[in-house]
Amino acid sequence: MINVCLYFKVHQPYRLIKYEAKDIDAGHGYEDVAADRECINQLADQCCLPANEIIYDLLAEQKGKFKISFSISGVVLELFQRYRPDVIRSFKKLAATGCIEFLAETYYHSLTSLYSGGEFKRQVQKHSTLIKNLFSCEPSVFKNTELIHNNRIASLVTELGLKGILCEGVERILKGRTCNKVYAIPGLDEPALLLRNATLSDDIAFRFGDTNWSEHPLTAGKFAEWLHQHRQENTDVINLLMDYETFGIYKQPATGIFEFLKSLPATVLNKEGFCFSTPSEVLDRYYPKDVYDVSQTISWEDQSNGSVAWCENVMQNNTLKKIYSIQKLVMQSPDDKDADTWGRLQAADYFYYMADDSRKQKMNKGSGSFGSAREVFQHYTNLVADFEITLIRKAIAQKKSNSSRHIPFNILSN
């Protein structure tokens, strides 16, 4: 059987206010509550609720033959809990079917795997706990933020006891091999690697609805035929990952995207020898027979140039070094909320908004509520400066408090 694994990524960061230099050490609120509410309502109403309803009906119709995996960040789950608990209920309804798998990831959709192993483990464990508490499902397969991956990150995942990692299938690493196999990590028995089929995933995520594309319009029948063509190839699993916003937001209903989703399962399953599976099922069925050696960092965005769009320019690298330089202050803070604030500020989105305009145009994303990469950098830098000052003040106050409680040895001697 050829397994089709369909994954949807669900994430939105907390929106940040425009934080001027004059606000440093004056105002300590960083979140744009109105923007958060607006963004989450759009995600709920235009994407999650209608798509979840379609998927629920498909699961019932296919009676266990159709399966889906979700990678949902901790921060977007927080925002749903705060503003749209109906979306949480909708995902719980899907989870109760037994045909859904939730992947592990960094809680804050952060780049911590590149900068702090300890913080990386904290975030993955925090995320897995939330998934288990909300959906009664314990993740066993990991998807890093934006599919960022290298051999060192794989070793960190090994220490967390997870059995699989989803990462990008990059041609310069595959060197002519198929991405549709289960691979091993150099020197490790587990976790095994599942590789995203970039071409087929992006046919839906990016090219669907593009009237200039030679394959327009993309129908479920045409896409299923492309999957079926792998029947004679060296294929075990076809991994398809895309943003959930593909359905209803990036691709408006008028493009036919929801009809595509409704028709896809039955069309794929019409051909004997194909099935939909969860990643855990695939890893239980197939043992890796070849190695996927990722000595240099890759991500889903990077097919040829070997760079990572979230940390390639001076602004990005300076702010990333700064946010991770304050880890010790955060961990020593007497206020537990500081670790959460720090985590939220690590969201990869903010650093992506500092990317060069050509990158953002390629990926069809802008700079959030800010006008330019430079503006994002300036406001973010101001905000982090204020947060660091706040942490320093708390550290000084704590030191003074501890000193005042200390009884000198010579008094005890008397």
ChimeraX attribute file (.defattr): number of C-alpha atoms within 10 A of each C-alpha:
attribute: neighborCount
match mode: 1-to-1
recipient: residues
	/A:1	12
	/A:2	21
	/A:3	20
	/A:4	26
	/A:5	23
	/A:6	21
	/A:7	26
	/A:8	19
	/A:9	19
	/A:10	18
	/A:11	21
	/A:12	20
	/A:13	24
	/A:14	24
	/A:15	20
	/A:16	22
	/A:17	18
	/A:18	19
	/A:19	21
	/A:20	14
	/A:21	15
	/A:22	9
	/A:23	14
	/A:24	18
	/A:25	15
	/A:26	9
	/A:27	13
	/A:28	13
	/A:29	13
	/A:30	19
	/A:31	15
	/A:32	14
	/A:33	13
	/A:34	10
	/A:35	16
	/A:36	18
	/A:37	18
	/A:38	12
	/A:39	16
	/A:40	23
	/A:41	18
	/A:42	14
	/A:43	24
	/A:44	22
	/A:45	15
	/A:46	17
	/A:47	22
	/A:48	24
	/A:49	18
	/A:50	16
	/A:51	19
	/A:52	17
	/A:53	15
	/A:54	15
	/A:55	19
	/A:56	18
	/A:57	13
	/A:58	21
	/A:59	21
	/A:60	13
	/A:61	13
	/A:62	13
	/A:63	12
	/A:64	14
	/A:65	16
	/A:66	25
	/A:67	25
	/A:68	21
	/A:69	20
	/A:70	20
	/A:71	24
	/A:72	23
	/A:73	25
	/A:74	28
	/A:75	21
	/A:76	21
	/A:77	23
	/A:78	15
	/A:79	20
	/A:80	20
	/A:81	14
	/A:82	11
	/A:83	16
	/A:84	18
	/A:85	14
	/A:86	13
	/A:87	21
	/A:88	19
	/A:89	16
	/A:90	16
	/A:91	19
	/A:92	15
	/A:93	15
	/A:94	21
	/A:95	19
	/A:96	12
	/A:97	14
	/A:98	12
	/A:99	20
	/A:100	21
	/A:101	25
	/A:102	25
	/A:103	29
	/A:104	29
	/A:105	28
	/A:106	29
	/A:107	27
	/A:108	28
	/A:109	27
	/A:110	26
	/A:111	22
	/A:112	24
	/A:113	23
	/A:114	16
	/A:115	14
	/A:116	13
	/A:117	15
	/A:118	11
	/A:119	18
	/A:120	23
	/A:121	20
	/A:122	14
	/A:123	23
	/A:124	22
	/A:125	18
	/A:126	17
	/A:127	25
	/A:128	23
	/A:129	18
	/A:130	19
	/A:131	21
	/A:132	13
	/A:133	11
	/A:134	15
	/A:135	18
	/A:136	13
	/A:137	19
	/A:138	16
	/A:139	21
	/A:140	19
	/A:141	26
	/A:142	28
	/A:143	20
	/A:144	26
	/A:145	24
	/A:146	20
	/A:147	22
	/A:148	22
	/A:149	24
	/A:150	20
	/A:151	18
	/A:152	16
	/A:153	17
	/A:154	23
	/A:155	16
	/A:156	16
	/A:157	25
	/A:158	18
	/A:159	11
	/A:160	15
	/A:161	12
	/A:162	17
	/A:163	20
	/A:164	27
	/A:165	28
	/A:166	23
	/A:167	25
	/A:168	25
	/A:169	26
	/A:170	25
	/A:171	14
	/A:172	12
	/A:173	14
	/A:174	14
	/A:175	8
	/A:176	9
	/A:177	15
	/A:178	17
	/A:179	24
	/A:180	22
	/A:181	22
	/A:182	24
	/A:183	22
	/A:184	21
	/A:185	21
	/A:186	16
	/A:187	10
	/A:188	13
	/A:189	12
	/A:190	20
	/A:191	25
	/A:192	25
	/A:193	25
	/A:194	30
	/A:195	25
	/A:196	26
	/A:197	21
	/A:198	21
	/A:199	13
	/A:200	17
	/A:201	19
	/A:202	14
	/A:203	17
	/A:204	21
	/A:205	21
	/A:206	16
	/A:207	20
	/A:208	22
	/A:209	21
	/A:210	15
	/A:211	11
	/A:212	9
	/A:213	12
	/A:214	9
	/A:215	14
	/A:216	12
	/A:217	16
	/A:218	21
	/A:219	19
	/A:220	20
	/A:221	15
	/A:222	15
	/A:223	17
	/A:224	19
	/A:225	14
	/A:226	13
	/A:227	17
	/A:228	19
	/A:229	9
	/A:230	15
	/A:231	16
	/A:232	7
	/A:233	10
	/A:234	13
	/A:235	16
	/A:236	21
	/A:237	28
	/A:238	24
	/A:239	27
	/A:240	21
	/A:241	28
	/A:242	19
	/A:243	16
	/A:244	22
	/A:245	22
	/A:246	19
	/A:247	25
	/A:248	22
	/A:249	15
	/A:250	17
	/A:251	21
	/A:252	16
	/A:253	14
	/A:254	10
	/A:255	16
	/A:256	17
	/A:257	21
	/A:258	20
	/A:259	14
	/A:260	18
	/A:261	16
	/A:262	16
	/A:263	15
	/A:264	19
	/A:265	23
	/A:266	17
	/A:267	15
	/A:268	24
	/A:269	18
	/A:270	12
	/A:271	14
	/A:272	11
	/A:273	12
	/A:274	18
	/A:275	19
	/A:276	24
	/A:277	25
	/A:278	23
	/A:279	30
	/A:280	16
	/A:281	13
	/A:282	21
	/A:283	19
	/A:284	9
	/A:285	10
	/A:286	14
	/A:287	14
	/A:288	17
	/A:289	9
	/A:290	13
	/A:291	16
	/A:292	23
	/A:293	15
	/A:294	18
	/A:295	12
	/A:296	12
	/A:297	17
	/A:298	24
	/A:299	22
	/A:300	20
	/A:301	20
	/A:302	17
	/A:303	15
	/A:304	10
	/A:305	9
	/A:306	14
	/A:307	15
	/A:308	18
	/A:309	22
	/A:310	24
	/A:311	20
	/A:312	15
	/A:313	14
	/A:314	11
	/A:315	18
	/A:316	21
	/A:317	14
	/A:318	13
	/A:319	21
	/A:320	21
	/A:321	11
	/A:322	15
	/A:323	19
	/A:324	17
	/A:325	14
	/A:326	16
	/A:327	16
	/A:328	9
	/A:329	17
	/A:330	25
	/A:331	15
	/A:332	15
	/A:333	19
	/A:334	14
	/A:335	12
	/A:336	11
	/A:337	11
	/A:338	18
	/A:339	16
	/A:340	13
	/A:341	14
	/A:342	20
	/A:343	23
	/A:344	20
	/A:345	23
	/A:346	21
	/A:347	22
	/A:348	20
	/A:349	21
	/A:350	25
	/A:351	27
	/A:352	23
	/A:353	27
	/A:354	30
	/A:355	27
	/A:356	16
	/A:357	15
	/A:358	9
	/A:359	17
	/A:360	17
	/A:361	10
	/A:362	9
	/A:363	12
	/A:364	10
	/A:365	12
	/A:366	18
	/A:367	20
	/A:368	17
	/A:369	14
	/A:370	16
	/A:371	11
	/A:372	16
	/A:373	22
	/A:374	16
	/A:375	15
	/A:376	24
	/A:377	21
	/A:378	17
	/A:379	18
	/A:380	23
	/A:381	20
	/A:382	18
	/A:383	25
	/A:384	20
	/A:385	17
	/A:386	22
	/A:387	25
	/A:388	20
	/A:389	13
	/A:390	17
	/A:391	21
	/A:392	16
	/A:393	13
	/A:394	18
	/A:395	17
	/A:396	11
	/A:397	13
	/A:398	15
	/A:399	11
	/A:400	11
	/A:401	11
	/A:402	10
	/A:403	11
	/A:404	9
	/A:405	8
	/A:406	8
	/A:407	9
	/A:408	9
	/A:409	8
	/A:410	7
	/A:411	7
	/A:412	7
	/A:413	6
	/A:414	5
